[in-house]
C-alpha cells in the first residue's frame, strides 16, 4: 500500500506540481536564478559571512551551509548511481534541467520564509512554511500550518534521522569493519553534544564541516576529470544524446531517462518540499531576496555540482555498462568507479563522504524537528530537552535496525509535506513577486544593497521587529537624521 501511494504521489502528482511551480516562477520572475546568479557571491561577502556576530545573529553563509548540509546526502552518491543505472546517462541531463528550475522554486520559498520570519529574544529568528502559511495566508489557514509542522516533525525530525544513522553505520561497517553498534553510540554522543547547544552550535559546526566535505568531494571529482580530459566531451555528448533518445539507453529509453533524472533532481535538492526555508529564515540579512538568491545557490551546489561530480566519476570509468546495467548499482557503483580512477582507497573515500554527508544531514533534520516543535509548542524548554534525548536515542536505534518500512512511510509523509508547501507557494505567488520587485526597483535606482522596509508592506502580517537593523548596519543618512 505504501509503495502504491508513493508511486501515485511521487511518480505522477508531485513531479508535475514541482516542475510546474519551478517553470512558472522562472518565467514570472524573468529567470531570477540566472539574473542574480553572480549576486550570490556579492551577497555572501556583504553579509560578513566569516565574522562572529556580536548581536547573536546567524549570517547568510551559516544559513547557506545549514541548507547545504541537508540537501547534500547519500542521494548525491547512491541516488545518482541508481538514476544512471535505471535511466541511463540521459537521466543526468534531466537532473540538470530540474535543478535549474528548482533554483527558482527555492528562491521563492526561501524569500517568503525570510519575509515572514519572527525574531527571538536571543537574536536568532524562526521561520519556514508554517510561518508563511499562517501569516501569509491568514488565520483561516492556521490548520494547514499545524499539519505542515506535524508532517515535518514526523518526516525529518524522526524518520529521516533514524534512516541517516542506519546509512552511516552500515557504510562505516562495510568500509572499515566497525560494528554498527559502536558507530551508532559514537554518532549519538557527538550529535548530542552538538544539538544541546542549539541552532548556534549547529550553525558553527555546519559552517566548518560542510565546506570541508563538499570541497573534498569536488576536488576528487576534479582529479578524475583531470585524468580523463580527452574523454569529457564524449561523456557530455553521451549525456545529451541519451537524454533525447539518440543513444542506446536502458529500461524505458527516453522515458526512463526523463523520469529518473527528474526524480533524482527533485529528491536531491529538496526545492519545493519546504525543508530548506526553515533554515533560510535564520539568517540576518537586509532584504528577504538576499537569502532567496543565496538559497537558490545551494540547489546549484547540490544538483549542478555535487550530483554532477558523481555522474562524471561513474561515466568516465569503465565500470558502467548500459548492456549490463543493474549488475552493479547504488553506492557500490560509485565506489567501484572511483576505485578504477584512483585506486582502492577510492572506495574508502566514498564511504567517508557518505559518513560526513549523513552526519551533517542528521544535524539538519534535528533542527527541522526543533523548528516544528517551536511552532507547535511555543518554545517549551522541557519539550525541547525531551526531543533532543529522543533524537539521540533514534540515532543509536537507527544504526542497528533495517528501516525499509520506515523509509516507505517517511516518503509518504514527505509527499504530503510537499503538497502542503506547494499549495501555499501557489497562493503566495504574488507576494513572492512583490518582494522581488521591491528588490529589483532598488537595484534599478542604483542602491547597491537594497533594504527591506516592513512599513511598506503594512498590509501583510510581517514581524517588523525581525527587520530592525543594528545601528552599525544603518545607512549614514539614517544615523544623521536620528542625530538631528
Secondary structure, DSSP 4 states (H G I P E B T S, - for coil): -HHHHHHHIIIIIHHHHHHHHHHHHHHHTTSHHHHTTTHHHHHHHHTTTTS--TTSPBPHHHHHHHHHHHHSSGGGTHHHHHHHHHH-THHHHHHHHHHHHHHHHHHHHHHHHHHT-EE-TTS-EE-SHHHHHHHHS-GGGHHHHHHHHHHHIIIIIIIIHHHHHHHHHHHHHHHH---HHHHHHHHHHHHHHHHTTHHHHHHHHHHHHHHHHHHHHHHHHHHHHHHTHHHHHHHHHHHHHHHTT-S--STTTHHHHHHHHHHHHHHHH-TTTSSHHHHHTTB--SSHHHHHHHHHHHHIIIIIIIIHHHHHHHHTSSS--GGGTTSS-HHHHHHHHHHHHH-THHHHHHHHHHHHHHHHHHHHHHHHHHHHHHHHHSS-HHHHHHHHHHHHHHHHHHHHS--HHHHHHHHHHHHHHHHHHHHHHHHTHHHHHHHHHHHHHHHHTT-SS----GGGGTTS---GGGG---GGGS-HHHHHHHH-
